[in-house]
């Protein structure tokens, strides 16, 4: 879209003869009346455009923005970590085979498949053996045998071991990733809301200035007619033309700001094919009105809601839960390693064939393993370090919670103050409207001048600009309160 404001010069103005005669026939008082009607009705005119509503914009951000997609990937990565952690309890099959023949002598051969089934505590092993050869070790049974056994820790690893700790931490990390995703969305949505309302505010200003440019243009035409008819001085045409140029300058500045905020908004406008696009020339934001819903929540309710829902705070809870699992694991390392292994043995490949108490008494294999460092310095150091991490995270949580509560209070105060300011500006704007209407009525009666009307109108425009700026700040403050409380989802 290329901006081409209408430029009119008093010396280049040409009027048709029949139109001139029309105004001459109506007399002096018709011109101010027509001038007043133009001022009132022009503000109501608008161009039909496509509206990019806030809800559709936010839905588009959640669905297509790369950061939103990255937030979903965080959750997918956590699920992948959980799947990997569950692999610690996957059954494992292994096969060991070997054969040695040298100098026409069969030294040994063996074919030993084995199935290892991890349990929450310990492992179950089952296998087959086929061993033979002239020089087979005496510890190895010749021929076909089978076995079923269990390995069970009785001290270290009984209540917690590494694979159980990894699985529990992976589950916690999955829940933590959900909160991290919400935190990413919370930050992204706040930036998106701010960008949208900056764009909306710039469009409101541009629209307002465009309407006043139209009013000033029509007013200039009427003043020129009055000058040609001898009802107005040349100074009035200069006054009207200067006012028109002033409004046109403000319109151009507002147009540039609107386009620039549109470029900033485009950083949040993405399509499903991961391409960004600019707002269309016929697209406009929805017309905004001051919001009052946040006043229904006091500071205490917001803090309570933030404590329950704020992802930046809940992440600390999951970090503490993960460290608690680590603490339990480190505590187990202070215990000695003591485990028992027991196997039921049988001939051939039928481990339960002919099994009875007498058979078990003569066909088994067992072992005991015990190990403990004499000073336990490594285990004690690891356990102490984990305790300090927990203390550190708790202190961070206390500080973060207090910092969040303070920010909620500060931004809520800012929002309440902006609401009061907006009410005051709205009252001032209404007063300036009344003053402008009164000045126009006095102008109809010949008791005022175009200069005074322009002065009143400039004050009205300045107040309107302030009103728009405060409204944008009010929306920003509203979403800032929800953002710091972690409620934008």
C-alpha positions in Angstrom: 0.0 0.0 0.0 1.4 3.4 -1.0 0.3 6.4 0.9 -0.9 9.3 -1.2 -2.6 11.9 0.9 -4.8 14.4 -0.8 -3.1 17.7 -1.3 -5.1 20.8 -2.1 -3.8 24.3 -2.7 -6.1 27.4 -2.5 -4.9 28.7 -5.8 -5.6 25.4 -7.6 -9.2 25.1 -6.4 -11.8 25.3 -9.2 -15.5 25.4 -8.6 -18.2 24.7 -11.1 -20.4 27.7 -11.8 -23.7 26.0 -10.9 -22.3 25.0 -7.5 -21.2 28.6 -6.9 -24.6 29.9 -7.8 -26.2 27.4 -5.4 -24.3 28.6 -2.4 -24.9 32.3 -3.4 -28.6 31.6 -3.5 -28.7 30.2 0.0 -27.0 33.1 1.7 -24.4 33.6 4.4 -25.8 31.5 7.2 -26.1 28.3 5.1 -22.3 27.9 4.9 -21.6 27.6 8.6 -24.5 25.2 9.0 -23.2 23.0 6.2 -19.7 23.3 7.7 -21.1 22.0 11.1 -22.9 19.1 9.5 -19.8 18.1 7.6 -17.8 18.1 10.9 -20.3 15.8 12.6 -21.1 13.3 9.9 -17.6 12.8 8.5 -16.5 11.2 11.8 -19.1 8.4 11.3 -17.8 7.4 7.9 -15.5 4.3 7.6 -14.2 2.0 5.0 -15.3 -1.6 5.0 -12.2 -3.8 5.8 -11.5 -7.3 6.9 -11.0 -7.6 10.6 -8.2 -9.7 12.1 -9.7 -10.4 15.5 -7.6 -10.9 18.6 -8.9 -14.4 19.1 -8.1 -15.5 15.6 -4.7 -14.0 15.8 -3.8 -15.7 19.1 -5.2 -19.0 17.8 -2.9 -18.6 14.8 0.1 -17.9 17.0 -0.5 -21.0 19.1 -0.9 -23.2 16.1 1.7 -22.0 13.7 4.4 -19.9 15.4 7.8 -21.6 15.5 8.3 -21.0 19.2 4.9 -22.7 19.9 6.0 -25.6 17.8 9.3 -25.8 19.7 7.3 -25.9 23.0 5.5 -29.0 21.7 8.9 -30.5 20.7 10.0 -30.1 24.4 7.2 -32.3 25.4 8.0 -34.8 22.7 11.6 -34.9 23.8 10.5 -35.6 27.4 8.3 -38.5 26.2 11.4 -39.8 24.3 13.4 -39.6 27.5 10.7 -41.5 29.3 10.7 -44.2 26.6 14.5 -44.5 26.9 14.3 -44.8 30.7 11.7 -47.6 30.4 14.4 -49.4 28.4 16.2 -50.2 31.7 13.5 -52.8 32.4 13.5 -54.3 28.9 14.2 -58.1 28.9 17.5 -58.9 27.2 18.4 -62.0 25.2 22.1 -63.0 24.8 23.8 -65.9 23.2 27.3 -67.1 23.9 28.9 -69.7 21.6 32.5 -70.9 21.1 34.5 -73.8 19.8 38.2 -74.7 19.9 39.8 -77.5 17.9 43.6 -77.8 17.6 45.9 -80.6 16.5 43.0 -82.9 15.9 41.8 -82.3 19.5 38.4 -80.8 20.4 39.4 -78.6 23.3 35.9 -77.3 24.1 32.6 -76.1 22.6 29.7 -74.3 24.2 26.3 -72.9 23.0 24.7 -70.9 25.8 21.6 -68.7 25.2 20.3 -66.7 28.1 17.2 -64.5 28.9 17.6 -61.8 31.5 14.3 -60.3 32.9 14.8 -57.2 35.0 12.4 -56.8 38.0 11.7 -53.7 40.1 14.1 -55.3 42.6 16.6 -57.7 41.2 16.7 -59.8 38.0 15.5 -63.2 36.8 17.8 -65.2 34.6 16.9 -68.3 32.6 19.2 -70.1 30.1 20.3 -73.3 28.4 23.8 -74.7 28.2 25.4 -77.2 25.8 29.0 -77.7 26.8 31.6 -80.3 25.8 35.2 -81.0 24.8 38.3 -82.8 26.0 39.6 -79.9 28.1 36.5 -78.4 29.5 36.8 -76.7 32.9 35.6 -78.7 35.8 33.3 -75.9 36.9 31.3 -76.3 33.7 28.8 -79.1 33.4 29.1 -81.3 30.3 26.2 -81.9 28.0 22.8 -80.2 27.9 21.6 -78.4 31.0 19.1 -75.7 31.9 18.9 -73.2 34.7 16.5 -70.6 36.3 17.8 -68.2 38.8 17.3 -64.9 40.6 19.6 -62.1 41.7 18.4 -60.0 44.6 20.1 -57.0 46.4 19.5 -57.0 50.1 21.2 -53.7 51.1 22.3 -51.2 48.5 19.8 -51.1 45.7 17.0 -52.7 47.6 14.8 -49.5 48.0 16.3 -47.6 45.1 18.7 -48.3 42.3 19.9 -46.3 39.2 17.4 -47.7 36.7 14.4 -47.0 39.0 15.8 -43.6 39.7 16.2 -42.8 36.0 12.6 -44.0 35.3 11.1 -41.9 38.1 13.1 -38.8 37.1 12.0 -39.3 33.5 8.4 -39.3 34.6 8.9 -36.2 36.6 10.7 -34.6 33.7 7.7 -35.3 31.5 5.5 -33.4 33.9 8.1 -30.6 34.2 8.2 -30.4 30.3 4.5 -29.7 30.3 5.1 -26.7 32.6 8.1 -25.6 30.5 5.8 -25.7 27.5 3.2 -23.6 29.3 6.0 -21.2 30.3 7.2 -20.8 26.7 3.6 -20.2 25.6 3.0 -17.7 28.4 6.0 -15.6 27.3 5.1 -15.9 23.6 1.4 -15.0 24.1 2.4 -11.9 26.1 4.6 -10.7 23.3 1.9 -11.4 20.8 -0.8 -9.5 22.8 1.5 -6.5 23.1 2.3 -6.6 19.4 -1.3 -6.8 18.4 -2.5 -3.9 20.6 0.4 -1.8 19.4 -0.8 -2.4 15.9 -4.4 -1.8 16.9 -3.5 1.5 18.6 -1.5 2.7 15.6 -4.4 1.9 13.3 -6.8 3.7 15.6 -4.6 6.8 15.5 -4.3 6.6 11.7 -8.0 6.2 11.3 -8.7 9.1 13.6 -6.3 11.4 11.8 -7.7 10.3 8.4 -11.2 11.3 9.5 -9.9 14.7 10.7 -8.1 15.2 7.4 -11.3 14.5 5.6 -13.1 17.1 7.8 -10.4 19.6 7.3 -10.5 19.1 3.5 -14.2 19.6 3.3 -14.0 22.6 5.7 -11.3 24.1 3.4 -13.6 23.7 0.4 -16.5 25.4 2.2 -14.3 28.3 3.4 -13.1 28.8 -0.1 -16.7 29.0 -1.3 -17.4 31.5 1.4 -14.3 33.5 0.4 -15.4 33.6 -3.2 -18.8 34.7 -2.1 -17.2 37.5 -0.1 -18.4 36.0 3.2 -14.9 35.1 4.6 -11.6 36.8 4.6 -8.5 35.4 2.8 -7.0 34.8 6.2 -9.7 32.1 6.9 -8.7 30.2 3.8 -5.0 30.3 4.9 -6.1 29.2 8.4 -8.2 26.3 7.0 -5.4 25.2 4.7 -2.7 25.3 7.4 -5.0 23.2 9.6 -5.5 20.7 6.8 -1.7 20.4 6.2 -1.2 19.9 10.0 -3.7 17.1 10.1 -2.2 15.6 6.9 1.2 15.6 8.5 -0.1 13.7 11.6 -1.9 11.3 9.2 1.4 10.5 7.4 3.2 9.9 10.7 0.4 7.7 12.0 0.4 5.8 8.7 4.1 5.0 9.0 3.7 3.9 12.6 0.8 1.7 11.6 2.8 0.0 8.9 5.8 -0.4 11.2 3.8 -2.0 13.9 2.3 -4.2 11.2 5.8 -5.4 10.3 6.4 -6.1 14.0 3.1 -8.0 14.1 4.2 -10.1 11.1 6.8 -11.8 13.4 3.8 -13.6 14.9 1.9 -14.2 11.7 2.8 -17.7 10.4 1.1 -20.1 8.1 1.0 -23.9 8.3 3.9 -24.2 5.9 6.2 -22.3 8.2 6.2 -19.1 6.2 5.6 -15.7 7.6 3.3 -13.1 6.0 2.5 -9.4 6.4 -1.0 -8.1 7.3 -3.0 -7.4 4.2 -3.7 -3.8 3.2 -7.4 -4.4 3.8 -6.9 -6.0 7.2 -7.5 -4.1 10.3 -7.5 -4.9 14.0 -10.7 -5.1 16.0 -11.9 -1.9 17.6 -10.8 -2.0 21.2 -12.6 -0.8 24.3 -11.3 -0.4 27.8 -11.3 -3.7 29.8 -12.6 -4.1 33.3 -12.6 -7.8 34.0 -9.3 -7.8 35.9 -10.8 -5.6 38.6 -12.8 -8.6 39.7 -9.6 -10.2 41.0 -7.8 -8.7 44.0 -4.1 -9.2 44.7 -4.7 -12.1 47.1 -6.7 -14.1 44.5 -4.1 -13.4 41.8 -1.2 -14.6 44.1 -3.1 -17.7 45.1 -3.9 -18.5 41.5 -0.3 -17.9 40.5 0.9 -20.2 43.2 -1.3 -23.0 41.8 -0.9 -22.4 38.1 2.3 -20.4 37.4 4.5 -22.7 35.3 7.7 -20.9 36.4 6.9 -21.8 40.0 5.6 -25.3 39.4 8.9 -26.1 37.5 10.7 -25.7 40.8 8.4 -28.3 42.4 9.3 -30.9 39.8 13.0 -30.0 40.2 12.7 -30.7 43.9 10.9 -34.0 43.2 13.7 -35.1 40.9 16.3 -34.1 43.4 14.4 -36.1 46.1 14.7 -39.2 43.9 18.5 -38.5 43.5 18.8 -38.1 47.3 17.2 -41.5 47.9 19.6 -43.0 45.4 22.6 -41.4 47.0 21.4 -42.6 50.4 21.5 -46.1 49.1 25.1 -45.7 48.1 25.9 -45.3 51.9 24.9 -49.0 52.3 27.1 -51.9 51.5 26.5 -53.9 48.3 25.1 -57.2 49.4 23.4 -59.5 46.9 22.5 -63.2 46.6 22.3 -65.3 43.5 20.4 -68.6 43.4 19.9 -70.9 40.4 17.9 -74.1 39.9 19.8 -76.5 37.7 18.5 -79.5 35.6 19.5 -81.8 32.9 18.6 -81.3 29.3 16.5 -78.3 28.4 13.6 -78.8 30.9 14.5 -76.8 34.0 11.3 -77.9 35.9 11.5 -81.6 35.0 11.2 -83.9 38.0 11.4 -80.9 40.4 10.8 -81.8 44.1 12.3 -80.8 47.4 14.9 -83.6 47.2 15.8 -82.6 43.6 16.3 -79.0 44.6 18.6 -80.0 47.5 21.0 -81.6 45.0 20.7 -79.4 41.9 21.4 -75.8 42.7 24.0 -73.1 42.5 24.2 -70.1 44.7 26.6 -67.2 45.4 26.8 -64.2 47.8 28.6 -61.0 47.0 29.5 -58.3 49.6 31.4 -55.1 49.0 31.7 -51.8 51.0 34.3 -48.9 50.8 35.9 -48.5 54.1 35.5 -44.7 54.4 32.5 -44.1 52.2 33.9 -40.7 51.3 32.5 -40.7 47.7 29.0 -41.7 48.8 29.0 -39.2 51.7 30.1 -36.4 49.4 27.5 -37.2 46.8 24.8 -37.4 49.4 25.8 -34.1 50.9 26.0 -32.4 47.5 22.4 -33.5 46.7 21.2 -32.2 50.0 22.8 -28.8 49.2 21.2 -28.8 45.8 17.8 -29.3 47.4 18.4 -26.4 49.8 19.6 -24.2 46.9 16.4 -24.9 44.9 14.2 -24.3 47.9 15.9 -20.9 48.4 15.4 -20.1 44.6 11.8 -21.0 44.9 11.2 -18.7 47.9 12.9 -15.9 46.1 11.1 -16.5 42.8 7.7 -16.7 44.6 8.3 -13.5 46.4 9.5 -11.8 43.3 6.4 -12.9 41.4 4.1 -11.7 44.2 5.8 -8.3 44.1 5.5 -8.0 40.3 1.9 -9.0 40.4 1.3 -6.2 42.9 3.3 -3.6 40.9 1.6 -4.4 37.6 -1.8 -4.6 39.2 -1.3 -1.1 40.7 -0.2 0.1 37.3 -3.3 -1.3 35.7 -5.6 0.3 38.3 -3.8 3.7 37.9 -4.2 3.4 34.1 -7.9 2.8 34.5 -8.3 5.9 36.5 -6.2 7.9 34.1 -8.3 6.6 31.2 -11.5 7.6 32.9 -10.1 11.1 33.5 -9.0 11.4 29.8 -12.4 10.2 28.7 -14.0 12.9 30.8 -11.6 15.5 29.3 -12.4 14.2 25.8 -16.1 14.6 26.4 -15.6 18.1 27.7 -13.5 19.1 24.7 -16.2 17.7 22.4 -18.8 19.9 24.1 -16.5 22.9 23.8 -15.9 22.2 20.1 -19.7 21.9 19.5 -20.3 25.1 21.5 -17.6 26.9 19.5 -19.2 25.7 16.3 -22.6 27.0 17.4 -21.1 30.3 18.2 -19.5 30.3 14.8 -23.0 29.8 13.3 -24.1 32.9 15.1 -21.1 34.9 13.9 -19.6 35.1 17.4 -16.5 33.0 16.9 -13.8 32.4 14.3 -12.2 29.5 12.4 -9.1 29.9 14.5 -10.9 29.2 17.7 -12.6 26.2 16.2 -9.3 24.8 15.0 -7.8 25.4 18.5 -10.6 23.5 20.1 -10.3 20.7 17.5 -6.5 20.4 18.1 -7.1 19.9 21.8 -9.7 17.3 21.0 -7.3 15.4 18.7 -4.5 15.6 21.3 -6.9 14.2 23.9 -8.0 11.5 21.5 -4.4 10.5 20.9 -3.8 10.3 24.7 -6.9 8.2 25.1 -5.7 5.7 22.5 -2.2 5.5 24.0 -3.7 5.0 27.5 -6.0 2.3 26.2 -3.1 0.4 24.6 -1.1 0.8 27.8 -4.1 -0.5 29.8 -4.4 -3.7 27.6 -0.6 -4.2 27.9 -0.8 -3.8 31.7 -3.7 -6.3 31.9 -1.8 -8.9 30.0 1.4 -8.1 31.9 -0.4 -9.0 35.2 -1.6 -12.3 33.7 1.8 -12.9 32.2 3.8 -12.5 35.4 1.1 -14.6 37.2 1.7 -17.3 34.5 -2.0 -17.4 33.5 -1.6 -16.8 29.7 -2.2 -20.2 28.1 
